[in-house]
């Protein structure tokens, strides 16, 4: 599904557009003139469908927003299927993804709560590497910049797309349209850090917002980030999607 000149939606589950497995987050393909990148990997139960939607534009990079299974569960299989794929995630989440640490990514709790089937497992992706806050990946005419945004989960990282005349934010589960957020009762969901991350994102002048689930904003997207900031300014927390 073509979203703009540089971005395709190649995966999306039941909390989105039902393109691929129901557990999948939104999975985006970003195309430059020299290289391509996937943003997030889905849950890993049907990587074949994601690769079918990617087609011949095989990525050189897989940029993970965080370690939760619906976003990173497909990393190991994608690394196996795509030659030379670099898998990057914000620390410390990159270690949990590399080790397949189901406790630290809170899969044990999510599975016990019925979010995932009882037989779902998270495959370790040993090739996962850390990406630093501010690190840039030049795809040729399109740059992706890592923006550390802890709060929803430790290591959560958004990615800012910068192209001539256009800026877009891949926000994972940090912020959604309408300024909504995702607060969960998990060990690494931290409200003060979350508030700081939302304030930081509101300083970005973005045209499009590509979150990990739900609706997508293709134009005037800064208003969604401003809504979250303005709610915080009033001493409140933005509405949570979960």
N, C-alpha and C positions, 0 to 999 in steps of 0.2 A: 504494500500500500504506500504509494508515493505521498509524502507530506509536504516536501518542498524540494528545491533544486539539489539539496545535499542529503536529505534524510528520508529513509524509508522505514515504515513499521513492518518488521518481519516476524514478530511474535507478539501474542497477546492472549490472555486467558479469560476466565469467566468474569473477572473484575475489570474487563476491558471490552475487546471486540471479538473474542472467540475465534481468533485466527489459528491458534495452536492449542496445546494442552490446557485444560482448565486451570491448572495451578500456576501457569506462567504469568510473570509480570509482562509489561510492555518490553519488547526487545527491539532496539533501533539499530539500523545500519546507517553509518555516516560515510559518505563518499567524498574523497578528494581526488585531485588529478594524479596523485602518486600512490595513494594507499587508502585503505578503508578500515573502519573500526566498528565493532559491535559494542553497544551500550547494554550491558547485562546479558544474562545467558538463559533465563527461564529456569524452570525446576528440573530440567534434564530428562523428563519422561518421554519427550518426543523431539529430540534434537534434529531428527530427520526432517520434520516439518519446517523448522526454522531454516535449515540449510537449503531446503527446496525453495523457500521464499527469497533467500539470499541469491540463489542462482549462481552465475559465473563470477559475481563480485565477492570472492572469498576475502575475508578480512585478514589484516596483518595484526590487529590488536583486538583484545577483548577487555573493555574497561568496565569493571564491576562497581556499582554504587555502594554495595555493602554485602555482608555475608549471609543474609537470610536465604533460605533454600529456594524460594520462588524467584530470586534474582541470581543466585550463584550456583544452584544445583546442577546446571548444565555445563559448567566450566570445564570439568574433567573430560566429558565426552567431546566437547568442541575442540579442546586442545588435542585430543587424540585424532579427531577427524580432519582438522585444518592444519596442514604442515606449517611449522614455523610460527604458529600463533603465540603472541605474547599476551599473557594474562596478568592484568594489573588491578590492584585494589588498595584502598587506603589502610595503613597500619592502625591497629593490630589485626584487622580483619583478614589481611592477606595470609597471616599465619594459620588462622582457623580454617580458611579455605584450603590452604596447602595440606593441612593435616586431616581435613575432614572431621573437625572437632564439633560434633553435634551438640554438645552441651554449651559451648561458647557461642554458637550461632543460634542458640535457643530452640533448636529443632526438637529436642526431647520434650520440651513443654508444649510446643505447637502440635506435635504428634499426639501427645497425651490428651490435648484439648480437642482433638478431632479435626484440626486444620489440615493435616496431612494423613493419608492412609497409614494404618499400622505397619505396613511392610515397606513404607518409603524410607530410603536411606540416602545419605549425602555422600557422594563419592569424593574422595580426596583428590585435589588437583595440585600435585607437587610443584608444578611449574609456576604457580602464582607468585608474583613479585609485588613489592610495595610501590605505590606511586605517591610522590610527595605533594603536599599542598603547593599550588602554583606551578607544578610541572606542566609543560606544554608538549603536545604531540602534533607535529605538522604533517598533515595528510596531503598537502599540496593545494594551495588556495583556500584551505580550511584548516583552522587550528582548534584543538580541544585542550582546554586548560582545567586541571584538577582544582576543585574548590573544597577544602575540608569542611564538612558540615556535620560534626557529631551531634547527637541528641536522640534521634530515632534509634541509632545503634552506634557503638564504638566503631570508628573507622569509616563511618558513612562519608561518601564523597560525591559531590555533584560535578558535572562536567559542563563547562561553558564553551559553546561553539561560537567561534568568531570567523566570519566570512565577510567579504566586501559588502557593506551596506546591510548586514544582517547579524544578529546575535540571538542565540537560543540557549536555554538552560535545560539540561537533562537532570532532573531533580530527584530521581529515585523515589524514596519514600519520605523525603524531608518535607516537601511542600507540594500541594496539589492545587488545582484550579479552585478559585474562591478563597484562597488563602488557608485552606484546610491542611491539617498535619496528620501524623500517625503516632499517637502516644499509646504505648503498650506496657503492660506490667512485666517487664523483662529486666534482667540484671544490668543491661547497658543502655537502657532508655533513660536519659538524664535531662531533666527539665531546664536547669540553668544553661547547659551547653546548647540545648535545642533553641532556646530563646536567642542566644548569641548568634547561632547559625542563621536563624531567620532574619535577624537584623542585618547580618552581613549580606545575605542574598538580596535584600531589598535595595542595597546600594548598586546592584547591577542593573543596567538599562538593557533589558532583554525584549526582543520582539516576540519570541515563541517560547512556550513552556511545554516540555515533554516529560511528564512525570512517569512514575513506575506503574501506575494504574489509573483507571477512570478516564475522565475527559482530557483532551489535549487542547491547548490554546495556540493558534497559529499566528495571531497578530495581537498587538497591544497587551502582551502578556505581563508586562511589568505591574499591571494593576493587581494581579493575584499576589505577587510578592509584597506589594505595598499594603494590601489588606491584612496580611499576616503581621507585618510590622506595626500597623496602626492599632491592631488589637493588642499587641504587646505594650504599646505606648500607654494604653488605657489600664495597664496592670492586669490584663486578662490573658488567657491562653486561647489560641485559635481553636476552632471546632476540629475535633479529631474524626478521621474517617473510620476508626475502629473502636 
